[in-house]
Amino acid sequence: RAPSGPAASAFATTARTTGVVRRALAVCDTLFARAARPARDHPPLGGGGGSSVDASRLFGAPSARVPRPTFARLPRGRRAFSAAGTDDPLAFMSPTSEPSIEPPEGFAVLQEGKARILTQLNDVFYNKAQVVNRDISLAVMRQFQKVRAEEHASLDVRAPKNKRNKGNLCATPRDSPILPHLLTPEEIEQMYLSHEEHAARVEATRLEASAKTDAPSAPSADTEAKDAPTLIRPKPPLRDIRILEGMAASGLRAIRYARELENIGCVVANDLDPNAIGAMKRNKAFNAAHGPEAAAQMDKVICHGQDVRMVMMQHEKMFDAVDLDPYGTPSTLLDGAVQAVGDGGLLCVTATDMAVLCGNNGEVCWTKYGSYPLRAKYCHEQAVRVLLSAIDAAAGRYKRHIVPMLSVHIDFYVRCFVRVYSSAKDAKLAPTKVSYAFQCTGCDAFEFQPVGKTTTKHNSVKHQVGDGPVVPQKCEHCGWGFHMGGPFWTEPVHDQTWVASIKKQVETNKADYPGYDKIHALLTTVQEELPDCALHYDIHSMSTTLKATPPPMALFRSAVINAGYRISPAHSDPLAIKTDAPVSVLWDILRCWVKEHPVKGQAHKTPGEAILAKEPKVIANWTRVNGAFTKAQRDGVTRYPNNPSENWGPKARAGRALMDGQHPGVEGEVGPQGRAKGAPPPEPKRRKKE
C-alpha cells in the first residue's frame, strides 16, 4: 500500500536521492573506465608509407576552367577521421610512395588508396563520402578471396554448379569484347556447341574413359589412391577472381580493385554514360603512366559501355564477384545480378533510396522491393532487411539462394554483401527466412510472423504456411492497435566469422584504408551485435512513451542481463539495443524505473499511462554487471565517429551544379538552397490581405 501524508513525502525524497546516487555512480564508473584506458599510438597514415605529397603536384596548376581547389572547413574544431588524427584533406586521400605525374591541363588529381582519378567539375559522378563504401568493399573482397581459396583446397566443399545454357539457348554474343577475359577458349568453344555436338563429345569422353579402365595395367604405387573416395564432380583449377563493377562512373572503385587486390583475373568497369566511359579510359591511362607495375595492373581493367542489365544477363555465371552501386535503387538490377554471379560468388549491392526503404514512401517500396516498410526507430536496420529479402526473392526465381556475409547501414545508404548459391532444395526455404512485422501504434512493441515454416517427419521435409496471427487485435501492453509491414529478412544479416576475420585484416593493414577509423568502428559495432535478434528497441523512445527520463544505458543493460537475457548494441543507432528479452520484460524494467523516478500524470489517456497502470511481474535488479559495457567501450575503441567534414552525404548527379564542399578539388558554383553564390536570399512571400 502506498504511504500517505508525511510518509509519502519522505518516500518520494528517498526515491529521488536514490536516483541521484545511482546517476553519480554511473558518472564515476565512466570516468574510472576512461582513466583506465591504455594510451593508443596512432601510426602515420599513408598508402605506401612514403613521403609527404605537395598539394601543387597532387592537384596540378589551376586553369581557367577549374578554380583553385578548396575544401570545406571542418566545424567544431578539429574533427579527426584518418588514423593519423588529422583534418588535412591530403592525408585523408592516403598518398602513396609512388610519385605522381602532372595531370592534363584543366584537370585536378584525386587520390584514394593507390588509385588516382582526374576530376573536372561534376562531369562524372564522384562522392568522397563513399570512401567508406569502397574501403569496406576491398576488405570484404580480400576475405572472399581467402575463403574461396580455402574452399577450393577443401574436400568437404562441393564443386561449383555453374551450369549455363548452351548452343542455341546461349544468350552470350559471340563477339562480346569481355568474353575472352572471362572464359578460356575451350570453355567458349564448348558453350556454343549444339545439343548434338555436345552429346557426341560426352559420348566420346565416356568411351575414352572406359577404354582406359578396361586396359590391363601393372601394379603401381597409385593402387591405394584408386581406392580412395573421389569427388562426383571434380573441381576445376582455381582461377583468378573476375569482378564486374556494373556502374563504374569514374572507374575509381575498379582501379582500386585492380591495384590493391592480389590474384585478379579482370575487373570489368561498365557504364552506360559515354562521358563515364571516356573518364574511365582517361583514368586508366593516367594510372598506367605511373610505372610498369601500375601499367600491368591497369591491363586487367576492361572498360565496357553497355546497359549493366544486358551485361549481366548475357554473361550468365561468369563473374566471381558482382558489385552494384547505383545512384538510387538497385531493384531493377537484382534479377540480372543473381544470374551473373557464379556459384558461391560474392554479390555486393548498395541502395541509397533510404526515404523509400525507411517508410516515407511505403507504396513505392512495395513496388520496387516487394515489401511494405514501417516507420519506426529501427527503420535503418529494416532497410537492410528489406534489401536482403528482395535479393533472395530474385535469386529464388532461378533456384538459387543467398547467404549474407555482411549487411550494414552506413551514413545515407545500406550496403549488403551476400554469397549466391545454386540449390533448388535450399531455395524452397525462402519463406522461412522472411516474416511480417506487427508494430504497435501506441508503444514500441513489435512481433514477427514468419511467412512459412517446415516440419520434418522421418527423413522428409514438408513446407507449410506460417501460423498466425501472433498478436491480438489490441496491444496487450497499451491497448492500441497494430500496423503490419513486411515481409522482410529476419535471419542473421552477418556471418560473425567473416566479420572477425575482416576486422583483424583491417587492423593489420591500416595504411590500406583511407577511411580506417570509420570502417573499424563499423566492424566493431557489427561484431558486438546479437546475430539472432532482428530489429532493435530504442530506450529513449520507450521512455518517451512513458513520459519519463530514460535510465542510464549501463544500468538498463545490467537489469536485462540480471533478468537472464542477452543484450547488445546495434551498428545502425547509438541509442539502440538488441535483446532476446520479450518486450514485456523491458516494460517491467521501465516500470520499476518509473517507480523510483515518478512521472507527472497526463490530462488525457496515453499508451504510457496504460503501461504504467500494470504492476511489473519482473522486478528490476540494478546491480552492475560486466556485460553492461561492451568490450569496445572498456577498451576505449571509437564506435560511432563523427563525419569528417561538412556535406558528408549524398551528392548531385553527374552534370548538375555542386554546392561548396561537395567535391574535393572543385569549388562549388551554387550556394545554399540552390541559389547562386553570393546572391541575397529571396524576400518572404506575404499573404494578401482579405
N, C-alpha and C positions, 0 to 999 in steps of 0.2 A: 504494500500500500504506500502511495506517495506521501511524504510528510507535508504538513501544512504549517502556516504561521512562521515563527522564527526558525523552526527546524528546516522548513523549505528553503529559506534564505541561506542558512548555513550549508545546506546540502548543495545548492547551486554554487556557492562560493568555493566549496571544496572541489566540485567538478571543474570549475574554471581554473583553479590553482593546479589541479592535476594535469589539465591540458597544457597549461603554460610550462610546467615542469617537463612534460614529455617533449614539447617542441624545443625547449632549451637543450635537452639531452640529444635530440636529433641533430641540432646545430653543432653540438660538441663532437658527436660521432663523426660528422662530416669534416670538421676541422682537424680532428685527430687523424682521420684517414688521409686527408691531403698532406698533412705534415709527415706522415709515414711513407709517402710515395717516394720511390727512388728517383734520383735525377736522371734525366734522359739526355743523351748526347745526340744531337741531330747531325748526321753526316751531310756534307755539302751535296747539293743536287746537281746532277749533270748526266746527260745521256751516256757519255763515254768517259767521264772523269777528266775532260780536257780543260784547257784554259778558258778564261772568260772571253765572251764574244763582243766585239764592238758593234754598237747599235747601227752605226752608219754602214757597216759591211753587211749586217743582217738584213736590213731593210732596203739598202741602196739609196742613192741620192734622190731627193724629191723632184718630181717633174711637174709640168704644168697641169697634167691630168689628175695626178694623185697628190693631195696635200701632204704635208709632213705628218708622219704617223703620230697619233696622240692616243692616250689611254685614259679611261675614266679614273678619277681619283677614288681612292679607297676610303669610304667614310668610316667614322668611328675609330679613328686612329689606324693602327697597323693591323690588318686582318690577314694572318698567315694562311697560306694554302699549300705551299710546297713543303717538302721535307726540310728545306733549309730555313723555314720560318721567315720567308722574305716576301715582300709585296712587289718585288721587281718583276715586270712582265717578261723580261728576257729570261730570268731564272725559271719562271713558270713554263716557258716554252722548251725547257730542257735542252740546251745546246749540247752538242757532242764535240769530241776532239777532232772531228773531221772538218777541215777548213771549208768555209762557204765561199762560193763564187759570186761574182756580181750578177744581179738579176737584169733582165732586159729592161730597156727604157720604158717607164710608165708602170712598172710592177714593183710590188713590195714582197719580201720573202717572209713567210711564216713557217716556223719550225716547231714540230711536235714530235718528241722522241727522236728517231733517226730520219724522219720524213720531212721534206720541205715542199711547200707549195707556193706558187706565185699568185698573189691576190691583186685584184683591180676592182675597187669599189665593190659592188654586190652582183657582179656578172655571173658568178657561180655560188651556189649556196654553201655557206660555211658558218658554223656556230661554235664558238670557243667553249661554250658550256658542255658540249658533247665530248670533251676530252675525257670525262669520267666514263662515258659510254664506250669510247674506243679503248681506254685502258682496261676496263673490266672485260671487254671482248678479247683482248690479247691474252689476258690471264686465263680466261676460260678456254681459249683455243689451245694454249700450251698444255693445260690439264687434259683436254680432249686428245691431243697427240700422244701424251704419256699413257693414258688409259687404253687408247686404240692399239698402241704397240704391245702393251701387256696382254690384252685380249687376244691379239693375233698369236702371241707366243704360247698362250694357254690352251691346253687340250680340252678344257671344260667348257669353253665358249664355242658355239657352233659357227660355221662359216656364214658369211653374209648372204642374204637372199636378195640378190639384185637381178631378178628376172625381168627382162624388158620385152616389149613387143618387137617381133622380128619380121623380116620380109615386107610384104605389102602393108602390114599393120604398123610398121615402124614410122613414127612421126618425125624422126630426126632427118633434116635435109642432108643430102649427100655433100652439098657444097658449104656446109656450116663451117665458118672460119675458126671456131673454137673446138670443133670435134677432134682434130688431131692432138690437141693438148689434153684431152680428157681420156681418150681410149688409145690402145695400141693398134697398129694396122691390122693385126689378126682379129682383134675384137670388132673392129669396124667392118671387116670383110664378113665375119660371121653374122653380124647384126643385119646385114642386107641380104642374106641367103633366103631363098624361097622356102616354103614348107617342105617341098620335095627334096631340095638340095640339102636342107638341114637334116631330114630323116636319113638320107643316104650317107651323110657324113657320120651320123651317130651309129648307123649300122656298120660302117667300115671300122670305126673305132672299136666297136664291140667285138667284131671278128678278129681284129688285130690283138686285142687283149686276151681273147680265148685261145688264140694260137700260141701266145707266149705262155699261157697257163698249161696247155697240153704238151708243150715241148719238154723232153727229158732234160734234166739238169743235174749236175753233180752236187753233192752236199757242199754247202758253203757256210761261211760264218753268219750269213743272213738268215739262217733257218729259224733262229729264235725270234728275229724281227718279224718273220712272216706270221708267227703265231700270236704276235701282239695285237691288241684291238686296234682297228683302223677307223678313221672317221668316214661317215657315209658320204659327206660332201667335202672333198679336200679343199683346204683354204688356198686361195691364190696368193702369190707373193705380196707382201705389204708394200704398197706403193706410196709415194709422197702425196701429201694431202692436197686435194683440189678444192678451192674455195670460190664461191660465187658471191660477189657483192652486187646485189641487184640494182641499187640506186646509188651510184658511187659519187655523183656530183663532181667535186674537185679531185677525187681519187685519193684523198688523204688516208682513209682507212685502208684501202687496198695497198698503198705504198708502205704503210706501217706493217701490214701483214707480211709483205714480201721482204722487207728489210729487217724485221725484228724477230720473225719466226724461223725455225730451222725445218729442214726437210719439206720444203714447199715445192709441189709439182707445178701449180699455176694458180694465179689469182685473176679471175675474170672480173674486170671492172666494167660494169654495164650501166648505161644511162640512155634515156631516150632523147634528151635535150642535146641538140648539136653543139651548143655553147659548152656544155659539160664535157662532151667528147673532146672538143678542142682543148679545154683546160686540162683534162686527164693526160692527153698526149704531150702537152707542154710541160706539165709537172713530171711526167715520166722521163722526158728527155733532160729536164733540169736536174733531177736526182741522179740520172745515169752519168752526168758530166762530172760527178764528184769523185770518180775513181773507178778502177777496174772492178773492185768488189761490188760497188754500188751498181755499176752497169750490168754485171751478171745477175744481180738481184732484180733489177728492173726488167730484164728479159723475161721474167716469169709473170709480169703483169700484162694481161691481154686486154686491151681497150676494145670494147664492143658497144655498138649503138643499136639497140632494139628494145621493144617493149619487154620488160622483165617477165611478164606472164607468158609470152611466147617462148622466151629463152628457157624458162623452167619446164614448160610442157614439152618442148621439143628435145630436151636433153634429160630424159627420164632416168633417175637414179644414177647420174653420172658425177655428182658432186659429193664430196665427203663433208662439206660444211656449206651452208647457205646463210648469208647474212642479209637481212632486210631491215633497213632503217628509213622508212618513207617519211615524207612531210605530211603527217596526219595519220589516217587509219591504215593498217595493213590488211583489212578484211578482204579486199579483192585479190590479194596476193597469196593467201594461205592455201588455196586449192592447188595452185601450181607448186608452191614451196614444198608441200609434203610429198609431191611426186618427184621433185628434182633431187632431193637428198637421198643418198644411198642408205642401205640397211645399216642401222646403228650409227648413222651420221648425225651431225650436230646442226640444229636449226636455231638461229638467233633472230628474234623478232622484236622490234621496237614499235610502240604505239604512243603517239603524242596527243591524241584527241581525248584528253583527260576529262573535259567537260561532258563528253558523251559517256565515257566509262564510269564516271563518278555519280551519274544520276541526274545531271541537269537536263539532259535530253534523253529520257529513258526510251522513248519510242524509236529514236534514231539508233540507240544501242541495240535494240531488238532487231531492227532491220539489218544492221551490219554484223553483229556478233551472235545473234540468236539468244540473247539473254536480256532480262529486264533488271537494271541495277536499282539499288535502294540508296536513298540519300541518308547517310549516317556517318558517324565518326570514322568508321572503318572503310570509307569509300576508296582509299588508295590501295589497300590490300585487296579489296573487292575488284578493283580494276585489273590487278594482276590475275586474279582467278577467272574473271570473265574472258580475258585473252587466252588463258590456258584452255578453257573449255572450248573456245572457238577453234583453236589449233587441233585439239583432239577430235572434235567433230569433223573437221576437214580430213584428218588422217583416216578416220573410220570409214569414210566412203571408199577408200582404196585398200581395205583390210589391213590397215596399219594403226599403230597406237604410239603414244608419246610417253616419255619418262622425264619429268622436269629435273634438271640439274641445279639450276639457279634462276630464280624469278624474283625480281626486285622492283620497287618503286624508287626512282631517282629524280630529284628536283621536280621536273614538269612532265615526266614520261614514265612508262613502265618498260622493262626490258626482260625478256624471257629467253632462257637457254634450255632447250629440250633435245633429247635424242629420239629419233624416229625409228621404229622397228616394224618389220613386216610379219604379222601374225594374225590370221583370221580368228584364232581362238581368243587371244588377248584383246582384239578389237571389240569383241562382244561384251567385254566388261566395262565398256564406256559408261553405260547408265549407272553403274555402281560408284563411279568416281565423281559424279556431279549431283548437286542437291538444290532443291528450292529452299529459300530462306524466308522465315516469317519474322518480321521486325515489328515489335510493339510500337504503336504510335504515341504512347504516353511515357514510357520509360525506355531504358536501354536494353531490355531483354530481347534475345533473338534465339530462334531454334532452326534446325535443319531437318529437311525431309528428303532422303535420297530418292532419286528418280527410279532406280531399280535395285534389285538385290539378287543374290544367288544362294541356292540351297544345294547341299551335297548329300547324295544318297548312294551309299556303296561307293562305286567308282565313277558315278555320273554327276555332272553339274547341271543344275536346272536354273535357267534365268527367269526371274519373275519380276512383276511390277512392284514398286516400293509400297510400304504400308503407310497409312495416313488416316486422318491428319494427326500431326504430332503436337498440336496446340489446340486448346479450346477456342470457342468463339471470342471470348474476352480474356485478356491477360490475367493470370492468377495473382499477379503481384500488385497491379494498379487498377485493373478493371477496364482499361482501354482496349481498343480493337487492334488488329494486325494488318500490316501491309505484306504482300507476298512478292518476292523477287526471285530472280534466277532463271534457269538453273546455271550455276557456275561451279568451278572446280573446288572440291572440298578435301581432296587428297593432299599429301605433303607437296609443297612447291619447291623444296630444296632437297638436294642429296648432301647430307651433312659430311659424308666422307669427302666429296668433292670440295665442299666449302672449306674444310680444314686444310686440305692439300693446296687449294688455290691461295688461301691466306698465308700459308707457310712459304709458298713460292714467291708471293708478292713481297713479303717481309725480307726474303733473302736477296731480292733484286729490286731494291727501292729505286735505284737510278733509272730503271727502265720505264718507270711510270711517272709522267709529269704530274698527274693528279693523285699522287700516292696517298696523301692524308685522307682524301675523301673516299677512295675505294677501300682503304684499310679500315676506316671507320664503318663503312657499309658492311664489309665482310665480318667485322667484329660483332655487330648487332645481329646479323643474319645467323652467325654461329651460336648466339645465345638464345635464339627463338626456339620455342617448343614446336617440333615439326608436325605433330599430330593434332594441333589445335587451330581450326580455321577461324579467321577473323579475330577481332580483339575488342576489348572494352576500354573505355576512357573514364578514369576515376573522376576527373574534373566534370565530365558531362553527367555522370551518375550523381555526383554531389550537387550539381546544379538542379537536377530533378528534385532533390530533397531540400533545396534552398539552404544548403549547409556548406560550411567551409570544408574543402577536401582534406583528408588526413595526409600526413607526410607519406611519400611513396614507400619508403623503407618500412614504416610502421604498418602500412596496409599489406605489403608483401609478407611481412612476418606473420600477420594474422592469418593470411591464406595458407601459408606453409604450416603453421601450428594447427590449422584445421585439417591437415592431412592431404593437401592438394599441391600440385606444381604450379609455378608461376614464372613468367619470363617477360622481358620487354619485347617490343616489336620494332623492326627496322624502319617502318613507314611513319611512325609517330612517336616522338619522345615521351608523350604522356600516356601511351597505351600500355596495356598489359594483356598477355595471352595466358590463359589458365584453363585447366581441365575441371575446375570447380564449377558446379551449377550456379546459375545466376542467383538462385535463392540464397546460396551461401554468401555471395557478395553483398546482397541486400541486408542479410543478417549482420554482417560485419559493420556495414554503414549504419544500421540501426543502433548498434552498440556505440558507435562513434557519436551519433547524434544525441544519445542519452547523456554522454559526458560533455557534449558541446551543444546545448539546446538551441533550437531554431525558433524564429517567430512564427506565429500562426498566420495562415493566409485567409484573405477575405472570401475567397471562393474555392470551390473544390478543385484540387490539383492531384496529379498522379503521386506526387511526393507525400501528400497527406494520407492517401490510401495505403501507401507502402509503410509509412511510419505508424499507422494505426494498428499494425500487427506486431505481436511480440516476437522477438528473434528466437529461433529454435537452436541456432548455433551461437554460443557465447564467444565473443572475440577474445583471443589470448594475445595481448600486445607485447609479449616477451620477444626481445630481439633475437634473431637467428642469423646464421652466417649467410643464408641464401637471400637475405634482404637486399644485399648489394651484390651485383654481378661481379665476376672476376675482372672484367674490364674496368669497372668502377673502382675496385680495390687497387688495381694496378695503375690507375690514372690514365687509361687509354681514352682518347677522344672518341666519342661515339656519334655525335651529331655536330659536325663542324659547321661554321658559318660559311656562306658563299664568299668567294674570294674577291668579288668586285660587284659593281652595280650592273644592272641589266643582265644578271646571270639567269637567263631563262630563254624562252622561245625567241626566234629571230624572224624577220620578214623573209618572204620567199625571194628567190633569186630574181634580180631585176627591179625589185622595189626599193624605195628610198629607205635609208637607215637612220636611226637615231644615234646620238653620241654614245660611244662606248659599246655599241653592238657588234663591232668588227674590229679586232686588233689590227692596227696599221692603217686604218681608214677613219677619217673624221666624218661623222655623220652630217647630212645636209638638212635633216629635219629635227625640229625641237620637240618638246613635249606635246602630246595630243595631236601630233601630225602637223603642227604649224611650222612655218619656215623659221629658221634660226634667227633670233633677234626680233621677230615680229611681236607686236604688242598683243596681249590677249584680247579676244573679241568682247565687245560690250554685252552685258547680260540682257537677255530678251525681257522686255517689260510687258506685263499683261495690259490689255486695253481696258480702259475704264468703261464701265457699263453706264 
